[in-house]
Amino acid sequence: MAINIQNILSDNAKSMRRSAIRDLLSVANRPEVISFAGGFPNPGTFPVEDLKLIMQEVLEVESTSALQYGPTEGNAKLREILAQRYRAQGLDITKNNILITTSSQQAIDLTSRIFISPGDTIVCGLPSYLGALQAFWSYQAKPIGVRKDEELEAVVTALIESGRRPKFIYTIPDFQNPSGVTMNMEQRRMVLEVAEKYDLLIIEDSPYREIRFEGDPQPLLYSMNNERVMLFGTLSKTVLPGFRIGWIIAPEVIIDRLVVAKQSADLCTPVFDQAVAARYFEKGLFEKNLGKTIDLYKKKRDHMLSCFEKYMPEGVSWTRPEGGLFLFVTLPEGYDATELFNVAIKEDVAFVIGEAFHCDGTGKNTMRINFSFMDEEKTEEGVKRLSKAIGRMLNEGK
C-alpha cells in the first residue's frame, strides 16, 4: 500500500503552487510550436568563447579555492566588484552589504523565509512576478495586489486599520515582469513615502535594469533610502542564466539573518561560477557583452512591436517597454486568455496567461509575451498565428 503523502506534508508544502509558466512550457515544447512563453535570454548573447578562456584561467590559477566549498556570503572579490559598480550608481554600500545567492529566485525565497510568518500580508503589484508570488504563497503569506502605484497608500492604510500590517512591499521598478513597464520618479518617491510613513520594508527586484534600450535611467530605490530597501540583482539576464548567480544588497543586520537562512539552504552558491564571474567583470567583458545584448534585444523588441502593429486585430492593446524581455498584451474585456491559449496552441503558438501574475485572480484577459528568444522570422510567424487565434476568438464572441 502506497504512503498517503497528504497526511505528512507540511503546511508550507500544502501552500505551494505550481508554476503556470513551467506547466505551459511542458505543453508547448513540441518543435512546431513557436513559444513566446519562456523568459529565456537569447543564446546568441552568451559569451561562450570568453568564458572558455576564463574557465581555463580559473582552473590554472585558483583551482584549489574555486573547486572547494566557499563562504556563505559569497566570493569576496565578486562582492567587492558588485559593490564598486553599485557605488557608481549612488549606493552607499560595501561588500558587507552584499550576499551572493543561487539566482535571484533564492533571494526572494530567503527573504520570504526570514520575514514571513503564516498569515502575513505583503503588498505587490497587479500584475507581479509569478516566481515571487510562488515564494510568498509557499510560506503561507497572503499577497495583496495594487493595480496602480497611486493606490498603494490606500491599500496599505486599509490593511493596517484591519490589523494586517504588511511585512513588506514587493516591487520591480524597471521593465517589470510581466508588464514591461517602468516606474517614473514620482512613483518611486511615492512608494518610499508610503514605506517611511508606515515603517515598511521595500523589496526592489531588479533583474532587468541594465537592459535599457531607450529613455533615461531612473534612480534605484536603494539609492534613495538605504535603510529600508533590499535590492535583488542577477547575472541571469545580462550574462547567462546557467550560472545561477544572484545577490541581495541590504543593511548588514538583514544580511546577517539571510546568511544564517542560506546556510541551511545550500551552504554556498556554486564557487566555481562565482570565480569565473569575478574574472569576467575584472576583464571588462561584462560591459562589452552587455552592449551587444542591448542592441540585439532592442531590434527584437522593435520587430515584435512592428509585427503587432501589422497583424493584431482591433481592440487588442499592448505595452511598449523601454527595456527588458517582455511586453504585456490585453484583450478586450470579457475575453479569457486561458481559452485563447487552447485555441493558440492548435495554431502552434504559445504564451503565458496574464492571470498567473495576478495574486487576486484578475487579469483573465491578459497575456505575457517574450520577445528576446525567437529569431525575426519565427517572431513574425508566431505573431501571425497568435493574431489568427485572437481574431477567431473575437469573432466567435460576437
Phi and psi in degrees as a GROMACS rama.xvg file:
@    title "Ramachandran Plot"
@    xaxis  label "Phi"
@    yaxis  label "Psi"
@TYPE xy
-70.5378  148.487  ALA-2
-68.4012  143.169  ILE-3
-88.092  94.8352  ASN-4
-63.7202  -27.6008  ILE-5
-60.7056  -27.4353  GLN-6
-75.3745  -17.0463  ASN-7
-119.239  -4.21104  ILE-8
-62.8721  143.396  LEU-9
-73.0836  162.026  SER-10
-61.9852  -35.577  ASP-11
-62.9231  -44.8008  ASN-12
-62.1623  -37.5911  ALA-13
-68.911  -19.7867  LYS-14
-88.2066  -10.2249  SER-15
-70.4827  145.246  MET-16
-123.685  141.197  ARG-17
-66.1259  151.38  ARG-18
-79.1153  118.832  SER-19
-62.0179  -31.7071  ALA-20
-67.5803  -46.8032  ILE-21
-63.4371  -40.6935  ARG-22
-65.9704  -40.159  ASP-23
-67.1125  -37.4833  LEU-24
-62.6644  -34.0381  LEU-25
-68.9523  -30.2587  SER-26
-75.2951  -32.8698  VAL-27
-101.395  24.2179  ALA-28
-91.8457  8.07572  ASN-29
-69.014  142.106  ARG-30
-61.7795  -25.5672  PRO-31
-80.5423  -10.1865  GLU-32
-83.9177  129.494  VAL-33
-91.5401  113.742  ILE-34
-107.628  123.843  SER-35
-102.278  18.6093  PHE-36
-85.0494  -44.0535  ALA-37
-73.1538  155.484  GLY-38
-95.449  46.6003  GLY-39
-82.4844  128.397  PHE-40
-63.8248  156.958  PRO-41
-78.9737  128.229  ASN-42
-57.9932  -22.7463  PRO-43
-65.2277  -15.3756  GLY-44
-90.2252  -8.57018  THR-45
-71.9588  124.018  PHE-46
-81.5539  65.6122  PRO-47
-60.1945  -49.9879  VAL-48
-65.1299  -40.8597  GLU-49
-61.5288  -41.9238  ASP-50
-69.4096  -33.6376  LEU-51
-56.9339  -47.0202  LYS-52
-66.6148  -41.8272  LEU-53
-67.5348  -41.4195  ILE-54
-61.7597  -40.8096  MET-55
-63.0079  -40.3689  GLN-56
-63.9981  -43.4967  GLU-57
-62.1164  -43.4439  VAL-58
-64.7791  -33.3108  LEU-59
-80.3193  -35.069  GLU-60
-99.9067  -38.0413  VAL-61
-135.574  38.0685  GLU-62
-63.566  -34.6446  SER-63
-58.5337  -43.7104  THR-64
-86.2472  -36.1418  SER-65
-72.3423  -21.6081  ALA-66
-103.51  6.3529  LEU-67
-104.214  170.666  GLN-68
-58.596  153.069  TYR-69
-127.331  176.673  GLY-70
-67.3523  146.297  PRO-71
-60.0874  -36.1457  THR-72
-63.4249  -26.2708  GLU-73
113.556  170.217  GLY-74
-58.2937  122.981  ASN-75
-62.2428  -39.6458  ALA-76
-64.2969  -43.7428  LYS-77
-64.5429  -40.3213  LEU-78
-64.0195  -39.3024  ARG-79
-68.361  -39.334  GLU-80
-61.3697  -46.065  ILE-81
-63.1143  -40.9294  LEU-82
-60.6685  -42.673  ALA-83
-62.4901  -42.2603  GLN-84
-63.528  -41.8814  ARG-85
-74.9187  -30.3222  TYR-86
-62.8315  -33.1928  ARG-87
-67.1809  -18.3084  ALA-88
-98.5055  10.1894  GLN-89
97.6911  8.81951  GLY-90
-88.3154  135.25  LEU-91
-94.6082  84.2435  ASP-92
-140.119  162.8  ILE-93
-124.045  178.935  THR-94
-62.9032  -20.2936  LYS-95
-71.6143  -12.4796  ASN-96
-90.7303  4.73883  ASN-97
-120.77  131.713  ILE-98
-118.692  124.293  LEU-99
-79.8291  130.45  ILE-100
-118.655  163.907  THR-101
-83.9563  82.7333  THR-102
77.7864  161.506  SER-103
-73.8778  -16.8756  SER-104
-63.497  -37.9209  GLN-105
-66.5891  -32.9379  GLN-106
-58.4802  -43.488  ALA-107
-64.7043  -43.4365  ILE-108
-65.3942  -46.4598  ASP-109
-63.3024  -39.9387  LEU-110
-63.7419  -41.9726  THR-111
-62.0716  -39.0679  SER-112
-63.3666  -41.3701  ARG-113
-85.9403  -17.1002  ILE-114
-111.207  -26.9845  PHE-115
-95.3758  128.759  ILE-116
-108.035  154.833  SER-117
-52.2613  130.179  PRO-118
92.6263  -9.12114  GLY-119
-65.4529  151.501  ASP-120
-102.912  147.604  THR-121
-132.147  157.209  ILE-122
-111.764  134.074  VAL-123
-145.218  174.461  CYS-124
-79.4277  160.601  GLY-125
-117.396  105.152  LEU-126
-81.6513  177.014  PRO-127
-150.603  163.405  SER-128
-57.8538  125.481  TYR-129
-62.9925  -38.6389  LEU-130
-61.251  -35.1412  GLY-131
-69.7223  -43.9172  ALA-132
-58.9848  -41.5391  LEU-133
-59.7366  -42.3505  GLN-134
-64.1203  -44.2772  ALA-135
-61.8923  -45.6912  PHE-136
-63.5088  -37.2969  TRP-137
-65.1898  -24.4493  SER-138
-98.4145  16.547  TYR-139
65.896  31.171  GLN-140
-83.2922  165.878  ALA-141
-119.68  93.5858  LYS-142
-65.7032  134.481  PRO-143
-114.234  122.498  ILE-144
-89.4264  146.177  GLY-145
-122.891  121.217  VAL-146
-75.5589  -37.0979  ARG-147
-130.235  142.229  LYS-148
-57.742  -30.2161  ASP-149
-66.4378  -16.809  GLU-150
-94.7107  -1.12419  GLU-151
-59.2099  -48.5828  LEU-152
-62.3822  -40.6568  GLU-153
-62.8515  -40.3409  ALA-154
-66.6689  -45.896  VAL-155
-63.4695  -43.3687  VAL-156
-59.0538  -45.57  THR-157
-62.496  -40.481  ALA-158
-64.5363  -45.2433  LEU-159
-64.4739  -42.0817  ILE-160
-64.7367  -25.6403  GLU-161
-91.4775  6.05928  SER-162
81.5586  19.7896  GLY-163
-121.979  59.7777  ARG-164
-56.6443  127.28  ARG-165
-66.4573  146.997  PRO-166
-75.5111  -37.0334  LYS-167
-164.078  167.303  PHE-168
-104.628  125.185  ILE-169
-104.244  127.189  TYR-170
-145.512  150.833  THR-171
-120.73  90.2628  ILE-172
-68.2088  -29.2651  PRO-173
-114.306  118.472  ASP-174
52.9132  59.1485  PHE-175
-55.9765  144.434  GLN-176
-100.362  111.623  ASN-177
-106.76  -6.76912  PRO-178
-77.6612  -26.4387  SER-179
83.3193  -3.02562  GLY-180
-82.2721  159.948  VAL-181
-124.688  135.774  THR-182
-71.9873  134.762  MET-183
-82.5116  178.056  ASN-184
-62.8477  -40.9671  MET-185
-61.6919  -41.826  GLU-186
-66.8348  -37.5063  GLN-187
-64.6336  -44.1766  ARG-188
-62.0648  -38.6142  ARG-189
-62.4716  -44.9866  MET-190
-62.5564  -43.8113  VAL-191
-64.437  -39.9121  LEU-192
-63.1887  -40.8029  GLU-193
-65.32  -43.87  VAL-194
-62.4731  -40.7273  ALA-195
-70.1442  -41.4341  GLU-196
-62.8097  -39.1205  LYS-197
-108.276  11.4649  TYR-198
56.0248  56.5247  ASP-199
-114.364  153.693  LEU-200
-87.1001  147.715  LEU-201
-117.677  131.107  ILE-202
-100.945  114.935  ILE-203
-103.362  99.2287  GLU-204
-88.5408  119.245  ASP-205
-133.494  61.8838  SER-206
-81.1063  -17.7556  PRO-207
-112.368  -5.17484  TYR-208
-50.73  -40.9558  ARG-209
-78.9419  -7.16579  GLU-210
-96.3435  65.8722  ILE-211
-102.04  128.918  ARG-212
-93.5847  -34.5816  PHE-213
-157.297  168.633  GLU-214
83.1758  170.475  GLY-215
-93.6968  132.734  ASP-216
-61.262  138.9  PRO-217
-95.1965  154.148  GLN-218
-67.6058  148.614  PRO-219
-65.2429  143.304  LEU-220
-59.6651  -35.8702  LEU-221
-60.7277  -36.3608  TYR-222
-69.8834  -19.2537  SER-223
-92.4388  -19.4029  MET-224
-163.303  100.478  ASN-225
-89.2188  7.14901  ASN-226
-98.6468  -22.2306  GLU-227
-132.484  19.2056  ARG-228
-120.322  135.844  VAL-229
-110.212  131.174  MET-230
-112.387  128.951  LEU-231
-107.948  137.653  PHE-232
-136.135  171.969  GLY-233
-160.626  157.201  THR-234
-97.0152  -0.999237  LEU-235
-63.0894  -33.1453  SER-236
-97.5333  -19.7631  LYS-237
-105.678  -20.6498  THR-238
-121.433  -73.2607  VAL-239
-167.216  144.703  LEU-240
-72.7237  -22.097  PRO-241
-66.1251  -21.1553  GLY-242
-66.3258  -32.6731  PHE-243
56.2815  46.3002  ARG-244
-109.271  123.249  ILE-245
-134.295  -175.983  GLY-246
-159.434  159.931  TRP-247
-121.139  133.418  ILE-248
-113.445  125.324  ILE-249
-160.835  166.468  ALA-250
-55.0493  147.825  PRO-251
-58.1011  -33.4554  GLU-252
-64.0551  -32.4004  VAL-253
-77.9221  -41.9236  ILE-254
-56.3367  -41.3128  ILE-255
-59.0417  -42.8841  ASP-256
-67.0221  -39.5197  ARG-257
-66.1627  -36.661  LEU-258
-59.8416  -43.9176  VAL-259
-61.9142  -42.475  VAL-260
-65.4971  -37.9453  ALA-261
-70.761  -32.5334  LYS-262
-57.3173  -36.7089  GLN-263
-85.7516  -6.93738  SER-264
-92.1774  -52.14  ALA-265
-151.222  11.621  ASP-266
67.2342  -53.4324  LEU-267
-164.14  155.798  CYS-268
-71.1275  147.736  THR-269
-43.3922  120.136  PRO-270
-72.5657  -40.7705  VAL-271
-61.6025  -44.6336  PHE-272
-59.3467  -40.4482  ASP-273
-65.9905  -39.8211  GLN-274
-63.7815  -41.7268  ALA-275
-64.3675  -44.5037  VAL-276
-61.9426  -40.9245  ALA-277
-60.921  -45.1524  ALA-278
-67.4701  -33.5814  ARG-279
-59.7247  -44.6615  TYR-280
-66.6254  -45.9441  PHE-281
-57.1227  -34.7854  GLU-282
-83.2529  1.70348  LYS-283
74.8896  15.5467  GLY-284
-79.6443  -23.0373  LEU-285
-61.1028  -51.5423  PHE-286
-62.9374  -40.3819  GLU-287
-60.2886  -47.6657  LYS-288
-75.0825  -33.4125  ASN-289
-61.7932  -40.2201  LEU-290
-59.8866  -41.5205  GLY-291
-66.2504  -38.6576  LYS-292
-63.577  -44.5753  THR-293
-61.7197  -44.9187  ILE-294
-59.898  -43.209  ASP-295
-65.4578  -46.7144  LEU-296
-69.821  -31.1957  TYR-297
-64.3472  -43.6232  LYS-298
-62.3183  -39.5803  LYS-299
-68.5344  -40.7824  LYS-300
-63.083  -46.5967  ARG-301
-59.7978  -40.6834  ASP-302
-66.7658  -42.3098  HIS-303
-61.3413  -46.8919  MET-304
-62.4385  -39.1853  LEU-305
-62.1404  -41.7463  SER-306
-66.4959  -38.5573  CYS-307
-63.1786  -44.6452  PHE-308
-61.9233  -34.8461  GLU-309
-78.3346  -37.7192  LYS-310
-114.168  -22.7708  TYR-311
-68.754  137.887  MET-312
-65.1075  158.165  PRO-313
-63.4748  142.606  GLU-314
99.8658  -11.9495  GLY-315
-95.8843  135.348  VAL-316
-126.206  163.424  SER-317
-155.72  157.614  TRP-318
-80.8957  161.392  THR-319
-125.702  81.7296  ARG-320
-67.2669  147.567  PRO-321
-87.154  -1.45517  GLU-322
-177.868  -170.854  GLY-323
84.5308  -155.154  GLY-324
-123.733  -6.06298  LEU-325
-132.835  154.948  PHE-326
-129.303  159.274  LEU-327
-117.491  131.956  PHE-328
-112.235  137.668  VAL-329
-122.02  124.249  THR-330
-84.1108  163.847  LEU-331
-56.8567  153.306  PRO-332
-56.2129  142.46  GLU-333
95.814  -10.6475  GLY-334
-99.7716  149.829  TYR-335
-115.551  121.001  ASP-336
-68.1481  -24.1856  ALA-337
-66.3025  -42.3871  THR-338
-64.2119  -39.2366  GLU-339
-62.4437  -39.4405  LEU-340
-58.1843  -40.7021  PHE-341
-65.1495  -31.7488  ASN-342
-75.7604  -44.1497  VAL-343
-64.6914  -37.8042  ALA-344
-66.6612  -25.9575  ILE-345
-72.5503  -22.2613  LYS-346
-90.8576  4.60365  GLU-347
64.8935  46.1125  ASP-348
-143.729  144.24  VAL-349
-134.392  156.378  ALA-350
-151.543  -177.898  PHE-351
-110.164  131.114  VAL-352
-66.4799  137.75  ILE-353
-69.8339  -23.9964  GLY-354
-57.6433  -31.5129  GLU-355
-61.4131  -22.8858  ALA-356
-95.9001  2.63528  PHE-357
-108.515  113.753  HIS-358
-68.0401  -14.9908  CYS-359
-103.908  8.13378  ASP-360
82.6334  4.40106  GLY-361
-84.2203  -169.076  THR-362
75.4302  23.172  GLY-363
-63.4718  -23.9131  LYS-364
-99.6106  26.3187  ASN-365
-125.212  163.458  THR-366
-153.882  152.537  MET-367
-102.441  136.281  ARG-368
-122.36  126.545  ILE-369
-92.0181  134.486  ASN-370
-114.707  -0.152829  PHE-371
-85.8133  -21.5277  SER-372
-93.0366  -50.1185  PHE-373
-73.6396  151.564  MET-374
-75.9245  170.67  ASP-375
-63.4804  -39.3203  GLU-376
-63.9216  -45.932  GLU-377
-70.3824  -33.4678  LYS-378
-60.4561  -47.8934  THR-379
-64.064  -43.7259  GLU-380
-64.5311  -39.4241  GLU-381
-64.5073  -40.733  GLY-382
-66.0101  -38.348  VAL-383
-58.0457  -48.8539  LYS-384
-62.7166  -43.4548  ARG-385
-64.3282  -42.4546  LEU-386
-62.9179  -38.3647  SER-387
-63.3545  -43.1271  LYS-388
-65.5804  -41.7912  ALA-389
-64.794  -44.8281  ILE-390
-58.0739  -42.9769  GLY-391
-61.4099  -43.6376  ARG-392
-67.2724  -41.0507  MET-393
-64.2054  -41.2226  LEU-394
-67.0777  -38.3752  ASN-395
-70.282  -23.4077  GLU-396
-83.1608  -7.87527  GLY-397
